[in-house]
Amino acid sequence: MSKVSMIKDIDRYDDKIMDLTLEFWRSFGHFGTWQFWANVFFFVIPLALTLIFIDRKRIFQISFFGYTYHMFLVYLDIYFTRNNIWDHPYHLIPYVPVSIPVDGVLVPIIFMAAYQYSIRHNRNFYLVTLLFAVVGTLTAAGWEQFGLLILYKGMNLFHIYLLQISLAILAYWGTNAFLYLQSRGKDINPI
């Protein structure tokens, strides 16, 4: 099979998957379903709480941490979804292949709260993360119980717990690296 014909096959299958995804959303995940409104709830409420409770003095630092966590989680979600390790069958927007309320809002905000708590109260981030990951895992358990998250191929809640901790640590290290560069940037003129 040639490269061009393989690309055409991939495109054809992608079109079929998109058609099935839209058909599923129209049948089971549309505006008239509780699943859609659960997604709306988990999108809006955490954002509203963040706007109320985020530390205004460190808003960019905490937001950078959350954004970094979010990006790692989106990439992980895409990989796991494409490889049938887990699935979020109900989407807020059916054209987006990840769960926006989970990857973009809820889970990153849980760990933004952990990060904010640890820096505001001078607590060990790693220990705080272990505790906040329990909240994230219990949330995943609830989503799984209600069919909003489906786990395959041996994936379980303990794996999700470990993944959340790992992503939080990576986001923490990334944030600290940029904070270090920022502190050094005052003395260095790159141009």
N, C-alpha and C positions, 0 to 999 in steps of 0.2 A: 504494500500500500504506500502510495506516495505521500509526501509531506502535505501537499495541497489537499488531497482527498481526506487525510486524517483531520486537518483543520476544519474542513467542511463537515465531517462527521461530528466532531466536537461541537461545532456551532449548531448543528441540527439537534443534537441531544440537549444542548443548553436551552434551545428554544422549546423543546418538549418539556424539560424540567420547569421552565418558567411558566408555560401554559398550565401544567399540573399544579404549580404553586398558586397561581392566580385562581384556578378552579377551586382548589382547597380553601383559599381565603374567602372567595365568594360564597362557598357553601357552609363553612364552619368558623370563619374568623372575622367576619364582616362587622359593621357598626352595630348590628343588632344582637351580638353575642356577648356573653359575660367575659369571654376570653379577650375580646378587643378592649373592653373597658377595664379589665385587670391590667392590660398593657398600658393603657392611658394613665391609670392610677399610679403604677410603678414608674411612670415617666414623669408625671407632674409633681406628685407629692415629695419625692426625694429632692427634686430641684428646688421646690418652694422652701423646704426645710433648710437646704444648703444656703439659700439666699438669706434666710433669717439668722442662721447660727454660725456662718463661716466667720472666722477671725479676720476682720477687715484690715488689720495691720499686716497680716501675712497672706492676704488673699491670692496674690500671684504665685507665691511659693506653694501654697496648698493646692491651688488650681493646677499648677504645673505638675505636681505629684499626681493629682487625679487624672489629668490628661495623659500622662505617661502610663499610668495603670490602665486607663481606658484603651489606649492604643495596643498595649500588649494583649489585653483581653480580647479585643476585636480580632487580632491576628490569630490568636489561639482558637477563638470561636469559629472563624472561617475554616481553619485547618480541621478542627474536630467535626464540624458539620459536614464538610466535603468528604471526610473519611468515615462518616457514619459512626462516630464515637459518642456524639450526643446530638440532640436536635431540639430546636425551639419551634414546634409546629405552628404556633400562632404568632403572627407578626403584626406589629403596629402598622408597618408599611410593607406590603407583600413584595415589593420590588427590591427591598434591601435584604441581603442574605443572612443578616445577623439580627439578634434580638436587641433592638435599640434600648428598650427600658432596662435590660439586664446589663449589656456591655457598655452602653453609653451613659447610664445614669445610676441605677441602683447599686450595683457592686462597686464601681469606682467611688461612689459617695460614701459607702460604708468604710472604705479604706482611707478616704480623705478625712473622715471623722477620726479614724485611728491615728492618722498622721498628725492631725491638728491637736488631738488630745496629748499625744506624746511630746510634741514640741512646746505646747502651751504649759503643760504641767511637768516638764522635764522628766518624762518617764522613758523607759527603754522601749524604743519603737518595736523591736523584735518581740518582746513579751506582749505588748499591747496588740500587735498584729495577730498573735496566737489566739487572743481572746476575741477580737473582732472577726476573725475568720470563722469562729463558731457561729456568729450571727449570719455571716454570708452563707455558710453551709446549711444552717437551719432554713434560711430563705430558699436555697436550692431544694431542700427537702420538701418544703411546701409547694414549690413550683412543680416538682416531680409528682407529688401526691395528687395535684390537680390537673396533671397532664400537660402542663405548660413547658415542661422539660422532660425529655425522654433520653435515658442513658442506654448505650449499647456497648457491646464488646468488652464487658467486664468493668466499664467505668462505674464508679460508685461515689457516694458522698465523701468518703475519706479521701479519694483522689481529688475531688473538688476542693476539699479543705486544704490539701497540700498545694494544689495549683494556685489557690488564692494567696496563700502565704508566699509562695515563690514569686508570683507577680508583684505582690506588695514589696517584697525585698528588692526586686529588680527596679521597681519605680522609685523606691527609696534611694538606692544607689545612684540611679540616673539623676534624681533631683539633687542629691548631694554633690554629684560631679558638676552639675551646672552652677550650684551655689559656690563651689570652689572656684570655678572659672570666673564667676561674677566677682568674687572677692579679689581675684588676681587681676581682673580687667581694669581696675582703677589705676594701676601702675603701668599698664602696658598700652601703647598706642599701636594697633595692628597696621595702620596705614601711614 
